């Protein structure tokens, strides 16, 4: 999960502020999350943050190497 967090933070840091605030990146349990909301969940290592990271990998927004 740490590799996913690092990649997420790298992507997040390169986004313009407007995209972070307005664009919905993922929907979990029928609730939409912007980049900023997702960042807070991931940063705080919540269960929701883990679900968000998992979904972003599934959607190939975060690319993971196959070992």
N, C-alpha and C positions, 0 to 999 in steps of 0.2 A: 504494500500500500504506500510505502514511502516514495517509491519511484514515481507512482502516479501523482502524488502530491507535488513533487518537485516539478514534474512536467506541467501540471496544472498551473502552478505559480509562475512558471516561465512564460506560458501562454498569456496568463492574466496580466503580467507586468508589461507585455508588449501591446496591449489593447488600448485604444484611445478611451478616454474617460466617458465619452458619450455612449460608446458601445457597452462599457461595463455597467452603466446605470440603466440602460434602456432595453438592450437585447436579451431576450429569454434564451437561455442556453439549454435548459433541461426541464422536464416536467416529471415530478415524483409524486405519486399518490394524488394525481389530478391537480397538483399545485405547481405553478410555474416559478422558476427561479432565474433571476438575472445573474450575470457574472459576479456582481458584488455580493449578492445573497449567497451564491454558491461558495465564493471565496471565504466568507465568514464561517460557514459551516465546515469547510475543509480545514481552515486555520484552527478552529476550535476542536477539531478532531471528534465531531459529533457522529452519531450513528447516521444521521441524515447526510452528513458530509461524506461518509463512506459509501452510501448509496449513490450519491451524486457522482463520485469518482468512478464507481463501477459502471454507471450508466454512460458516462463520457467515454470510457474505454469501449463499451459495447457499440456506441455510435461512431467510434473511430475518430473522435475529436481529440482524444489522447491516444497516441500510438504507442503500443508496447512491443518490445522485441520478444520473439518466441525463443525460449531457451531450450 
